[in-house]
Amino acid sequence: MDNRTNNSDSDQAEIIVGNVMGEAKTYEEFKGAGVYADLLLDRTFKKAFNPDTQNKVCLMALLNAVLEGEIASPIVDVQSRDKEFNDGSNENRTTIFDLYCIDSAGRRFIIEVQILSQKNVVNRAIYYASQTIVAQGERGKAYNYELSPIITVVIMEFNIYDDDRYIRRAKLREVNGSCISDTLCFAFVELLKFKKPLDELETVLDKGLYALKNMKNLTQMPKQYAKSAFELLFPVAEMAKLSKEEQKMIDEAQKAKWDAYAIEQFAIETGLQKGMEKGLEKAAREIAKKLKARNRPISEIVEDTGLSEEEIKAL
């Protein structure tokens, strides 16, 4: 008889998580060595790749590497658009962040990380890019449809294609491959497929993807990153240099990520989709309660949990 029968959905997810998440069998193992925070957490990523600080060099290096061959000229400067590209809805609670910035050439960039699998992640990227295109429209007879390029980069911790390619770049092209327009450009990165070990890192792209995927497991900066654009990532992500409040918030975000993975994978194995949705919402509400008790701004709680303002105020 299945000895998990009397456990709750979240408890069962914790039990089987070791079978579906590789070697990590406990939360302590999952969160890594504890020296550096996970770069794919919302707060860590925004600090590590902040376009308004010296760490903008990390963001530019990552974007130039991911988009190599797809943009007309390298990115030489970038700054935040002072808002995240989000319609304010609660339709997707698995998005960690949406970074929206612009470079010195006027090109706009949407950089998004997805931690849980989605059926229509490509369509979602097209939808948000299209919204940014529409937002550039101007009323009046003189409008000539001059548009700034929209470049969308989606970094995923799951696979959507059935091959070994870990990066795909796309534009509007003819059947023969000739580019018709540079207005829309996309890059999709499947991190799980990037499996190069540390001693085989050669390119800027290799180093960027390795850091994104493995930062939390490192105990010191590898020599491969010395004097590279990504050298600045390490002091920003170093847990010991963060305030106690930042450490606590990052640990809570990491725990939420663990819970989300565990519940989703349990739902996939057992077919309990309703149980997954219920479990994810329960985890988000518990986190929101803790943040609210510490008087965190409602806007930050919305960002961290995916709950609406109304749901948070009702807790």
Rosetta blueprint (number, residue, H / E / L):
1 M L
2 D L
3 N L
4 R L
5 T L
6 N L
7 N L
8 S L
9 D H
10 S H
11 D H
12 Q H
13 A H
14 E H
15 I H
16 I H
17 V H
18 G H
19 N H
20 V H
21 M L
22 G L
23 E L
24 A L
25 K L
26 T L
27 Y H
28 E H
29 E H
30 F H
31 K L
32 G L
33 A L
34 G L
35 V L
36 Y E
37 A L
38 D L
39 L L
40 L L
41 L L
42 D H
43 R H
44 T H
45 F H
46 K H
47 K H
48 A H
49 F L
50 N L
51 P L
52 D L
53 T L
54 Q L
55 N L
56 K H
57 V H
58 C H
59 L H
60 M H
61 A H
62 L H
63 L H
64 N H
65 A H
66 V H
67 L L
68 E L
69 G L
70 E L
71 I L
72 A L
73 S L
74 P L
75 I L
76 V L
77 D L
78 V E
79 Q E
80 S E
81 R L
82 D L
83 K L
84 E L
85 F L
86 N L
87 D L
88 G L
89 S L
90 N L
91 E L
92 N L
93 R L
94 T L
95 T E
96 I E
97 F E
98 D E
99 L E
100 Y E
101 C E
102 I E
103 D E
104 S L
105 A L
106 G L
107 R L
108 R E
109 F E
110 I E
111 I E
112 E E
113 V E
114 Q E
115 I L
116 L L
117 S L
118 Q L
119 K L
120 N L
121 V H
122 V H
123 N H
124 R H
125 A H
126 I H
127 Y H
128 Y H
129 A H
130 S H
131 Q H
132 T H
133 I H
134 V H
135 A H
136 Q L
137 G L
138 E L
139 R L
140 G L
141 K L
142 A L
143 Y L
144 N L
145 Y L
146 E L
147 L L
148 S L
149 P L
150 I E
151 I E
152 T E
153 V E
154 V E
155 I E
156 M E
157 E L
158 F L
159 N L
160 I L
161 Y L
162 D L
163 D L
164 D L
165 R L
166 Y L
167 I E
168 R E
169 R E
170 A E
171 K E
172 L E
173 R E
174 E L
175 V L
176 N L
177 G L
178 S L
179 C E
180 I E
181 S E
182 D E
183 T E
184 L E
185 C E
186 F E
187 A E
188 F E
189 V E
190 E E
191 L H
192 L H
193 K H
194 F L
195 K L
196 K L
197 P L
198 L H
199 D H
200 E H
201 L L
202 E L
203 T L
204 V H
205 L H
206 D H
207 K H
208 G H
209 L H
210 Y H
211 A H
212 L H
213 K H
214 N H
215 M H
216 K H
217 N H
218 L L
219 T L
220 Q L
221 M L
222 P L
223 K H
224 Q H
225 Y H
226 A L
227 K L
228 S L
229 A H
230 F H
231 E H
232 L H
233 L H
234 F H
235 P H
236 V H
237 A H
238 E E
239 M H
240 A H
241 K H
242 L L
243 S L
244 K H
245 E H
246 E H
247 Q H
248 K H
249 M H
250 I H
251 D H
252 E H
253 A H
254 Q H
255 K H
256 A H
257 K H
258 W H
259 D H
260 A H
261 Y H
262 A H
263 I H
264 E H
265 Q H
266 F H
267 A H
268 I H
269 E H
270 T H
271 G L
272 L L
273 Q H
274 K H
275 G H
276 M H
277 E H
278 K H
279 G H
280 L H
281 E H
282 K H
283 A H
284 A H
285 R H
286 E H
287 I H
288 A H
289 K H
290 K H
291 L H
292 K H
293 A H
294 R L
295 N L
296 R L
297 P L
298 I H
299 S H
300 E H
301 I H
302 V H
303 E H
304 D H
305 T H
306 G L
307 L L
308 S L
309 E H
310 E H
311 E H
312 I H
313 K H
314 A L
315 L L
